[in-house]
Amino acid sequence: MIRKADLSEMQICSDVIKESFLPVAFKFNITKENAPKYVAFSVTPEKLKEQYLNGREMYAYVLDEQIIGYFSLEFSDNCCELNNLCVLSEYSHNGIGRELLNFAIHRAFEKKSDKLTLSIVEENTELKEWYSSFGFIHTHTKKYDFFPFTCGYMELKL
C-alpha cells in the first residue's frame, strides 16, 4: 500500500533511502569519501523533516506494517520533481518500484504539473532504460565536482 509518510516516520524513511541507494553506490564505486553528498551518505531524518515542513510530499510503500519503499515530490510552477524513489533491495524486482512511479506520475498529473523530472546516476544505464520504458526522455547531463559520476536528467511530459 502506498500512503503519505508521516512526520514521525522520517527516521525510518531516511533508513530506507540509505539502504536502497547503497547497492547503487557499491556498483558504481561511490563512497562516502568520494561522494559525501550522494543520497546514501547524506540523507538524514532532519533533512527530510525540513523538506516535509517546507511542503514536499512524501510517500511510503508499506508492506506488513513496514515501510519498504519511498519517494518524494516537489512541486513548483507547473513542474514536479521526483526524488529518491527507492525500494529496499530484498523487495526489488517485485513491481513495487513500478507501483511507486505510477503513483508519482498520477499525483503529478492530479496537481496539474506539465512535466515530471528526475535525476539519476547517468552511468546507471539499467535505471535509465527503466525510466525510459515509462516514457521519460533523457534531457541532459551535468558533471559536478563533488560527484565521481555524471548526473543524468530525465523528464516525462504530462
C-alpha atoms as one frame of an Amber mdcrd trajectory, in Angstrom:
protein
   0.000   0.000   0.000   1.214   3.493  -0.850   0.375   6.263   1.593   1.678
   9.656   2.644   4.612   9.413   5.007   4.102  10.982   8.407   6.492  13.459
  10.009   7.123  10.948  12.810   8.462   8.439  10.226  11.378  10.477   8.886
  13.990   8.276  10.628  12.514   5.150   9.019  12.245   6.868   5.616  15.846
   8.036   5.898  16.966   4.483   6.700  15.027   3.077   3.722  16.581   5.653
   1.370  20.106   4.930   2.622  19.720   1.152   2.431  18.093   1.324  -1.002
  20.766   3.534  -2.553  23.768   1.653  -1.109  23.749  -1.115  -3.782  23.991
   1.580  -6.491  26.835   3.201  -4.593  28.626  -0.131  -4.380  28.021  -0.946
  -8.055  29.431   2.391  -9.271  32.196   2.742  -6.657  30.514   5.704  -4.976
  31.815   6.064  -1.429  31.331   8.410   1.480  34.880   9.617   0.829  34.488
  10.386  -2.896  30.825  11.492  -2.784  29.691  12.593   0.695  26.710  14.410
  -0.884  25.385  11.238  -2.549  21.953  10.430  -1.129  23.010   7.159   0.526
  25.504   9.110   2.614  23.839  12.497   3.029  20.167  11.940   3.772  19.198
  12.471   7.400  15.906  12.462   9.270  16.446  16.160   9.986  16.855  16.934
   6.277  13.678  15.015   5.461  11.783  16.757   8.267  12.824  20.131   6.884
  11.682  19.159   3.377   8.411  17.811   4.791   7.741  21.028   6.721   8.528
  23.043   3.568   5.705  21.278   1.731   7.407  18.409  -0.071   5.009  15.492
  -0.473   6.491  12.242   0.835   5.114   8.777   0.235   5.845   5.381   1.738
   5.207   1.909   0.418   4.062  -0.165   3.380   4.075  -3.961   3.482   3.090
  -5.826   6.644   3.217  -2.530   8.570   6.841  -1.932   7.498   7.994   0.879
   5.190   9.925  -0.785   2.362   9.759   1.937  -0.315   9.760   5.703  -0.541
   9.671   8.727  -2.841   9.013  12.441  -2.589   7.539  15.036  -4.915   8.426
  18.699  -5.010   6.034  20.966  -6.892   6.992  24.338  -8.358   5.236  26.314
 -11.074   3.914  23.675 -13.487   6.694  21.196 -12.803   7.033  18.302 -10.397
  10.380  16.861  -9.347  10.560  13.228  -8.282  13.179  12.496  -5.622  14.595
   9.362  -4.022  12.243   6.775  -5.485  13.514   3.599  -3.869  12.671   0.125
  -2.651  14.675  -1.945  -0.196  16.774  -4.394  -2.210  15.210  -7.507  -0.702
  11.875  -6.351  -2.207  13.209  -5.119  -5.560  12.102  -6.641  -8.863   8.599
  -7.315  -7.487   6.836  -4.425  -9.249   6.909  -2.125  -6.217   9.070   0.478
  -7.964   6.622   0.450 -10.875   3.722   0.996  -8.458   5.547   3.878  -6.786
   6.420   5.509 -10.106   2.894   5.152 -11.488   1.549   6.686  -8.285   4.015
   9.594  -8.587   3.054  10.185 -12.229  -0.639  10.154 -11.337  -0.081  12.553
  -8.409   1.894  14.998 -10.580  -0.892  14.866 -13.167  -3.525  15.461 -10.440
  -1.647  18.566  -9.317  -1.719  19.834 -12.936   2.033  19.632 -13.489   3.150
  19.861 -17.118   6.097  17.541 -16.547   7.719  15.229 -14.033  11.507  15.489
 -13.758  14.156  13.377 -12.055  17.884  12.821 -11.906  19.886   9.601 -11.887
  23.451   8.374 -11.931  23.992   8.692 -15.692  26.186   5.603 -15.813  23.289
   3.525 -14.459  22.012   2.537 -17.902  19.664  -0.099 -16.463  17.832   2.557
 -14.441  17.819   4.965 -17.384  16.213   2.280 -19.561  13.667   1.537 -16.828
  12.536   5.174 -16.651  12.537   5.357 -20.463  10.100   2.431 -20.528   7.605
   4.724 -18.761   8.066   7.444 -21.392  10.754   9.521 -19.676  13.098  11.279
 -22.081  16.750  11.898 -21.287  17.215  15.696 -21.488  20.800  16.416 -20.445
  23.722  15.571 -18.202  25.766  17.566 -15.764  29.080  16.811 -14.103  29.541
  18.124 -10.559  32.956  18.302  -8.917  31.550  16.724  -5.738  30.416  13.509
  -7.502  32.595  10.878  -9.208  29.747  10.209 -11.637  27.710  12.222 -14.110
  24.158  13.250 -13.228  21.592  12.420 -15.878  18.324  14.319 -16.101  15.080
  12.928 -17.443  11.536  14.212 -17.810   8.079  12.978 -18.631   5.599  15.341
 -20.297   2.215  15.020 -18.623
